[in-house]
Amino acid sequence: MAWDFATEPEFEEKLVWMRQFVREEIFPLETLGLDYDEMLRVIRPLQDQVKERGLWAAHLPPALGGMGYGQVRLGLMHEILGQTPYGPVVFGNNAPDSGNAELLAIGIEETGDEAMREQWLQPLLEGKMRSAFSMTEPDTAGSDPTLLKTRAERDGEEYVINGHKWFTSNGSVADFLIVMAVTNPDVHPYQGSSMILVPTGTPGVDIVRDVATMADPESEFGTFGNHAEIYYRDVRVPAGNLIGREGEGFSLAQQRLGPGRIHHCMRWLGQSKRAFDMLCERAVSRTAHGSLLAEKQTIQNWVADSLAEMHAARLMTLHAAWKMDNEGAPAARMEIAMIKYYGAGVLYNVIDRAIQVHGALGFSCDLPLEHMYRAARAARIYDGPDEVHRQTVARRTLRNYAPSEIPTEHIPTRREEARARFADLLEQATANL
Ligand SMILES: Cc1cc2nc3c(=O)[nH]c(=O)nc-3n(C[C@H](O)[C@H](O)[C@H](O)COP(=O)(O)OP(=O)(O)OC[C@H]3O[C@@H](n4cnc5c(N)ncnc54)[C@H](O)[C@@H]3O)c2cc1C
């Protein structure tokens, strides 16, 4: 039997250290209202400690300085780091830099372009540069990227890029952008799109604003975690800035999104658990109508349902990670789609219940719950809206079923068949009576 739900003791030791480090050293930073530069300065000594422990940028293969942990172990790490927005930055594996580094690494492996490694990948891994992924456009449906309009035309030894993007996360603090553009409009977009590295300072790159959102309604330009709107107008970059090969944009995107979704879901579980702890603490602390909230059945239902939902999401996510480690990302496509919408729903519901149990305090800014709630709403949209993932799961599942005029389980039909099949036995059985 190979079923095993245990973490090996050596890795569990690392997780124990991370739990304590995140709670004691990183949680307090959340309350200080640091701007981007202050944040970078304050977290540097913490990043050094992470590096000393060999846990920096652990998502990368050993050849690139990572630990080659595989998705299950990374998932367990992300569950701890995702409890606080600073966690992944301190550990050098925050989105979108971690996914972008993986993209560059895959591209370099394919093309052998060592200049790209030195100029962009290495500084990104060391945390000396920031990156952004620029795919979604305001004028086309992001959930159907075959509609992509941004064009990159080859002109001699350069690409010329024209397009309009938004929700390029971290775009206004990035040193370079990875732009998804159509390079060949004459073939299906799955074969005609490419990813191209564009340094932010390139003439024609116009970052017009950081879009204010539910999570950050008063977004100041150039804040870490921003979602930039960007025009690309006749932006010229060397042809060597192509990542991987021309036409590979979609297949690269798929490779990047699989692990990324597992990490997201595990971070959401870290957040859910934090909200759940607040829920339970309040339930055993507050009295109303003659008893503790914890003694009321509705609150008990919230505790029990939240715990069961988080447990289900955790098992589903770790199973998806395990499948990816053992059978590869394409084999885990259904599982990854399922955890994306299921996990986002769990996150949202648990935070909602935690707010409710705190009453006005939950709605106030005196607790992290209100911000967690606003940020959690986006989980149902980014990396593909719930509906698209549900469609993937439903379509793939329904493929295994054939139409049948009479339902296979139709009892009268089955009875008739059984009578014909067992006629002799039935005759003997009745004769013996
Ligand atoms: C916080 C945040 C960060 C993001 N970061 C990035 C980033 O770094 N880089 C980047 O390129 N993009 C980013 N995005 C954009 C994100 O990927 C897109 O918002 C997402 O793909 C959906 O695209 P859309 O917004 O154009 O919505 P649309 O495609 O217009 O979809 C709108 C709605 O239509 C419905 N819908 C769509 N398809 C179906 C279907 N098949 N069946 C049923 N209903 C359907 C869904 O309800 C969906 O929510 C980010 C978004 C958010 C919110």
PDBQT file of the ligand as one rigid body, heavy atoms in Angstrom, charges set to zero:
ROOT
HETATM    1  C1  LIG A 501      -6.122  40.453  -8.548  1.00  0.00    +0.000 C 
HETATM    2  C2  LIG A 501      -5.906  40.095  -9.993  1.00  0.00    +0.000 A 
HETATM    3  C3  LIG A 501      -4.610  39.914 -10.464  1.00  0.00    +0.000 A 
HETATM    4  C4  LIG A 501      -4.376  39.619 -11.801  1.00  0.00    +0.000 A 
HETATM    5  N1  LIG A 501      -3.085  39.514 -12.256  1.00  0.00    +0.000 NA
HETATM    6  C5  LIG A 501      -2.855  39.340 -13.578  1.00  0.00    +0.000 A 
HETATM    7  C6  LIG A 501      -1.513  39.352 -14.091  1.00  0.00    +0.000 A 
HETATM    8  O1  LIG A 501      -0.531  39.485 -13.350  1.00  0.00    +0.000 OA
HETATM    9  N2  LIG A 501      -1.333  39.248 -15.429  1.00  0.00    +0.000 N 
HETATM   10  C7  LIG A 501      -2.374  39.115 -16.283  1.00  0.00    +0.000 A 
HETATM   11  O2  LIG A 501      -2.147  39.018 -17.488  1.00  0.00    +0.000 OA
HETATM   12  N3  LIG A 501      -3.664  39.089 -15.834  1.00  0.00    +0.000 NA
HETATM   13  C8  LIG A 501      -3.923  39.206 -14.501  1.00  0.00    +0.000 A 
HETATM   14  N4  LIG A 501      -5.215  39.237 -14.037  1.00  0.00    +0.000 N 
HETATM   15  C9  LIG A 501      -6.321  39.130 -14.970  1.00  0.00    +0.000 C 
HETATM   16  C10 LIG A 501      -7.064  37.794 -14.886  1.00  0.00    +0.000 C 
HETATM   17  O3  LIG A 501      -6.254  36.756 -15.348  1.00  0.00    +0.000 OA
HETATM   18  C11 LIG A 501      -8.369  37.952 -15.687  1.00  0.00    +0.000 C 
HETATM   19  O4  LIG A 501      -9.172  38.880 -14.978  1.00  0.00    +0.000 OA
HETATM   20  C12 LIG A 501      -9.113  36.641 -15.863  1.00  0.00    +0.000 C 
HETATM   21  O5  LIG A 501      -8.433  35.785 -16.748  1.00  0.00    +0.000 OA
HETATM   22  C13 LIG A 501     -10.519  36.902 -16.432  1.00  0.00    +0.000 C 
HETATM   23  O6  LIG A 501     -10.478  37.701 -17.579  1.00  0.00    +0.000 OA
HETATM   24  P1  LIG A 501     -11.416  38.998 -17.686  1.00  0.00    +0.000 P 
HETATM   25  O7  LIG A 501     -11.206  39.831 -16.482  1.00  0.00    +0.000 OA
HETATM   26  O8  LIG A 501     -11.169  39.628 -19.007  1.00  0.00    +0.000 OA
HETATM   27  O9  LIG A 501     -12.902  38.462 -17.591  1.00  0.00    +0.000 OA
HETATM   28  P2  LIG A 501     -13.783  37.878 -18.793  1.00  0.00    +0.000 P 
HETATM   29  O10 LIG A 501     -12.985  36.933 -19.602  1.00  0.00    +0.000 OA
HETATM   30  O11 LIG A 501     -14.435  39.010 -19.474  1.00  0.00    +0.000 OA
HETATM   31  O12 LIG A 501     -14.854  37.041 -17.986  1.00  0.00    +0.000 OA
HETATM   32  C14 LIG A 501     -15.869  37.694 -17.213  1.00  0.00    +0.000 C 
HETATM   33  C15 LIG A 501     -16.785  36.651 -16.618  1.00  0.00    +0.000 C 
HETATM   34  O13 LIG A 501     -17.418  35.929 -17.662  1.00  0.00    +0.000 OA
HETATM   35  C16 LIG A 501     -17.803  34.650 -17.194  1.00  0.00    +0.000 C 
HETATM   36  N5  LIG A 501     -17.265  33.627 -18.078  1.00  0.00    +0.000 N 
HETATM   37  C17 LIG A 501     -16.160  33.647 -18.850  1.00  0.00    +0.000 A 
HETATM   38  N6  LIG A 501     -16.003  32.493 -19.507  1.00  0.00    +0.000 NA
HETATM   39  C18 LIG A 501     -17.040  31.696 -19.146  1.00  0.00    +0.000 A 
HETATM   40  C19 LIG A 501     -17.454  30.379 -19.468  1.00  0.00    +0.000 A 
HETATM   41  N7  LIG A 501     -16.733  29.631 -20.317  1.00  0.00    +0.000 N 
HETATM   42  N8  LIG A 501     -18.573  29.898 -18.897  1.00  0.00    +0.000 NA
HETATM   43  C20 LIG A 501     -19.297  30.639 -18.037  1.00  0.00    +0.000 A 
HETATM   44  N9  LIG A 501     -18.967  31.903 -17.695  1.00  0.00    +0.000 NA
HETATM   45  C21 LIG A 501     -17.853  32.411 -18.246  1.00  0.00    +0.000 A 
HETATM   46  C22 LIG A 501     -17.193  34.501 -15.785  1.00  0.00    +0.000 C 
HETATM   47  O14 LIG A 501     -18.157  34.754 -14.807  1.00  0.00    +0.000 OA
HETATM   48  C23 LIG A 501     -16.129  35.580 -15.787  1.00  0.00    +0.000 C 
HETATM   49  O15 LIG A 501     -15.807  36.047 -14.471  1.00  0.00    +0.000 OA
HETATM   50  C24 LIG A 501      -5.471  39.494 -12.686  1.00  0.00    +0.000 A 
HETATM   51  C25 LIG A 501      -6.774  39.659 -12.200  1.00  0.00    +0.000 A 
HETATM   52  C26 LIG A 501      -6.997  39.962 -10.881  1.00  0.00    +0.000 A 
HETATM   53  C27 LIG A 501      -8.408  40.151 -10.399  1.00  0.00    +0.000 C 
ENDROOT
TORSDOF 0
